[in-house]
Amino acid sequence: MNRILNLFDNNYVMNLFNQQVLPLYPYFREIKKIKIIPIKKNIWQTTYHIVIKFTTSFLTHGGAIVKLPIYCTAHSSEPRKSSFAALSFLWQLGFDQGSLVIPHPLFFSNYFNGYFYRGVQGQTLYYYLSKKNYEVIEDIVAKAAAWFAKLHGLPTAGADNFNPENSRIETVFPGLAHVLKKINRTYPNLYESYKKIYEIIIQKEKAYFINNNQRYLIHGDAHAKNIIKMGKDKIAVIDFTDMCLADFARDLGSFLQQLDFMGSEKINDLAYVEKIKTIFFNHYRLNSQIKIDDYVKERINNYYNWTALRTATYFLLKDKPELKRSHRPLAEVCKNLNVKINLEFIK
């Protein structure tokens, strides 16, 4: 039996939480009930990639019931201990305080290669994009900019590089060679264009790293589904799987591209999408101590193009490809970098 199936067994989870979670909350007397809710459930014969929500009902010493959302993210082969360490590092630095916060890390399980954390409650920025709630969208985007400025302003002295392979485009999971091999096998007519795009983007990043020693803590997966509105003035950012030491411009380029892509799909108003991208950029400058000069903008654009390419690649190579959704980001990056490509077959 695949070991991850234990996390869908209520008795097993109850015993696990009594051992690992309850001692962390001395103001609770016992766990009364756990509701298991799969968020991502990819389980094969021996491998897996899961995200599970455990709505956990605790009994206080005074007899009241308090429900907390506890999550587990686990993968049979991808690193998870590093993301737990990253989240714990931020927590120790007080990133749980104020209006720009993170989930509460609880414990890591070597057995499941996953970690458990107390989640945050609220709706994602993606949800508000889909609802076209413009006032809330603009407020969240501005706060997200402040959140990333807060992260990038943290001291890196003493900070581990939680995910060294993720620090550079060339080695980000699953790796450049793997991506090009799959593109060549599945869409051979795109291979040369893909290779050229990667060469341009990687060389630009290498030029920065050769000439600059400064590294910043970055989130590494900045997009609308990872931004949670918790209340009127409070947001959280989730999913620290890709956190590492790298160029802060990567978070900005990635978030702007994903805001463009997700916003354009949900809101049929390109002028408005440009407006919220401008709000994000301006509020980052307002909240950051980092000077945004022309070279920073050039690096942001480079990571924007890389994220557009990754977005297109995801839709091209997923189990059930969505060719039409890959067309716009792939056409955009080719136009930006002046790389010729034939996309007639995926319109």
N, C-alpha and C positions, 0 to 999 in steps of 0.2 A: 504494500500500500504506500502511496506517495505520502511522505511525512506531513506535508502541508495540510492534508485533510483533517489532521487533528484540530486545527484551528476553526473548523466548522462543526466540531463536536462540543456541545454545551458543557458537558461534565468535565471534559479536558480543560476547556478555557476557564471554567470556574476554579478548578484546582490551581491552574497556572496563575490566575489573577490573585487568588488568596495568598499565594507565595510571593509574587513579585510586585503587585500593585497595591494591595491593601496596606502593607507596612509603610508605604510612602504617604499615606493619608491618615495620620493618627486621630483626626477628628471624626473618622468613620468607624463604626463598630463592626460592620460586616457587609458583605456583598449579598444583596437579596436576589438580583436577577441580572442576566446578561442577554441582550438581544443581538444576534449576529447578523450583520448586513454586508454582503459582498459588494464592494465598489468596483474592483477589478478582479476577475477570477479566470486567469489563464493557467490551467492545470493540465499537464500531459502525464505520461507514464511515470517519469521520475523527476521531471523538471516543472518549474512553476514561476509565475509572476503574479503576485496577489496584492491587493489593498483591501483590508477589511475594516469595517466600522463596528465596534462593540459598544452599543448603548448600555452603559453599566449603571445599575441602580444600587446606590449605597445607602445604608442605614446609619444615621448619625447616632451619637450617644444619647441625644435628646429624643430620638424616635422619629425623626423626619427622614423622608426619602429624598435623596439628591441624585439626579441623573447626570453622568458625565460621558462625553463622547471620547472613547479611547480607540485609537487606530493602530493597525499593524501594516507596515509595508515590508514585503519580503520577496526575494528573488533567489532562485536556486544557484545562479552563477554570477550575477552582477554584484559588485561590492555594495554593502549596506552599512557595514560597521563605520566606514568613513563618513557617511552622511549623518549617522547618529552622533559621531564625535563632533562634526561640524555644528549640528544643532545644539549639542551640549555646550560647546565652546561659546556660542552666541548667548546661550542662557546664562552662563557664568559671568558674562560681561554685562548682564543686565538688559539684554535685548527684549526681555519680557515686560519692561517698564515703559510707561507712557502710552501714546496712542498708536505707535508703530511697532508691532509686536510679532511674535513667532509662537508656534505650538510648544508645549512643555514636553521635553524628552523624558521618558520614563525608564526603559531598560532595553538592552540589546540581547537577542537570543542567538547564540552560535548555532544551536540546533536547527533553527529555521532560516538562518542567515537573513534576519530581519530585525527591525526594531519597533518598539511600541511607544506611542506618545499620546498625550492628551490633546485632542484636536481643538480647533477653534470653530465656533458656530457662526454661521452667516451665509451670505450668498456671494458667489464669485463675480468679478468684473465681467466675465463672459456672460453670465446670466443677465446682467443689466444691459449689456450690448444687445443680447437677443430680445430683450423687452423694450429696447429703444428708450430707456429712461435717461434722457440726456443730462438732466441736472445731477443725478447720482453718478453717471459715468464720468462727468467732468470732475466731480469731487474726488472720486476714487483715483482717477488718473493723477491728479495733483498730489494726493497722499502717497500713491505708489512711487512717484518721483522722489518724495521726501524719504520714503523707506529705503530706496536704493542709495540715496545720498548718505543716509545714516550708516548703512552697511559699508559703503566704500570709504567712509571716514574713520572706520575702526582701525586701531593700530595693528599691524601685522607682525610686530616683533613678538616672538614666542608662539606664533600661530603655526600649526602644522599645515603643510599643503595636503589637505584632506583627500584630494583626488588628483595626483600628479599627472596622470594620463589625460585628464580633462582640461589641463591648463593650456593646451595648445590645440588648434584646429586639426593639425595633422594626426593627432593621436586620440582625439575625442572618440569615445565608444560609438560605434563598433570598429572604428579605425578606417582610415582612408583606403587602404588596400582592399578591405572587405567591401566597402561601398562601390568602388570602381569595378570590382570583380562581378558584383551582382548586377550593376548597370550594364556591363558588357555582355553578360549572359542573357539578360532579359530585354534590354533595349540597346542593341549594339550600335544603332544609328545615332545614339546620344553619347556614346562613349568618349569620342574625341572632344566634343564640346564640354562634357563634364570634366575631363582631365584638364583642359585648358582653364576652366573656371577655377578649379581647385589650385592650380599652379599660381594663378594671379593672386588669389586670396591668401594662400599660405605664405607666399613671398612677402606680401605686405605685412603680415603679422610678424614674420621672422625679422624683418627690418626694424620693427619697433623693439622687439626683445633684444636684439643685438646692441642697440643703442641706448636702452633704458633698463636700469636695474629695479625700478620701482614696481612692486606687485601689490595688488589689492585683493581683499576678499571679495569674491563675486558669487552671486547666487547660481548662475550658470544655466538656468532654465526659466528665464523671465518671460512670462506671458499671462494673458488675462485669466486663465483658469487657475492660476496659482496665487491670485490676489483675492483676499476675502474681506468683504465689508462686515465688520462685527457689530457696529453701532454707528451712531451719528458721527462721531469723531475718531473712530478706531478702525484700523485695518490690520490684517496680518498677511504675511506671505508664507506659503507652505512649500513643501517638497524640496529638500536640500540634498538630493542625490548627487547633483552636479556641482556642488559648492567646491571652490578651489581658489588658489592664488593665481591671478591672471591679470589681464588688462581690464580695468573697470569699464572701458568703452564697449566691451562685449555685452554686458547686461543692457546697456543703452541701445545698442544696435539691434539686439535680439528683441527687446521689448517693443521698440518702435516698429520693427517688421511684423511682429505678431499682432500688434495693435492695428496695423494697416490691414493685414490679412483677415483676421477675425472680425474686425470692424467692418470691412468692406463686404464680407459675406453676410453679416447680420444687419447692416445699415446701408441701404442703397443710396448713399450720399457721400461721394468722395470728398467733397469740400468739408463736410463735417468730420470725416476721418482725419483729414489734414489738420483740422482745428484741434482735435484731442491729442494728436501727436505733438503739435506745437505747445499745448498746455503741459504735456509731460516734460518736454525738453526745457521749457522755460522754468518750470518749478524745480527741476533738477538743478539748474544753474543757480536758482535762488537759494536752495538749501545746501548746496555743496560748497566745500572749501577748495575744490579742484577747479583750476582755471580751464575753461573750455575755449581753446584756440582752434585755428584752422586745422592743425595736425590732429587734434582730438576728433574733430568733425570727420576728417578723412578716415580715421580708424573706426568711428561709429558706422560710417557708410560701408566699410569693409565687412564689419560684422553683420550689418543689415543684409548685405548680399549673401553672406554665408548662411544666415538663418533662412533667407528665401530659398536658397538651394536645398537646405535640410528639409524645409517644408515640402518642397516639390518631391524630394526623394522619398519622404514618408508616404505620400500618396501614390507614388509610382511602385514602391516595393512592398507595401502592406499586403496581407494575405488576400484581400479583395481590393485590387487597385482601383483608385478613383482618378482616372486620367484627366478628366476635365478640371478637377480641383488643383492638379499639379501645374496646369498650363500657365496661369497668371504669374505665380512666383518665379517659375522657370524662365518665362519670357522676359520678366522684369530684370532678373539678374543678368541675362544675356545682353539685354539692351544697355544696362548700366556699365557692363564691362566690355562692350563692343565685341562680343563673341557670337559668331554665326551659329545658328541652330535651326533644324527643321522640326517644327512642332505641329505640322499639319495633322499627323496621325493621332494627336491627343486633344484636338479641339472638341 
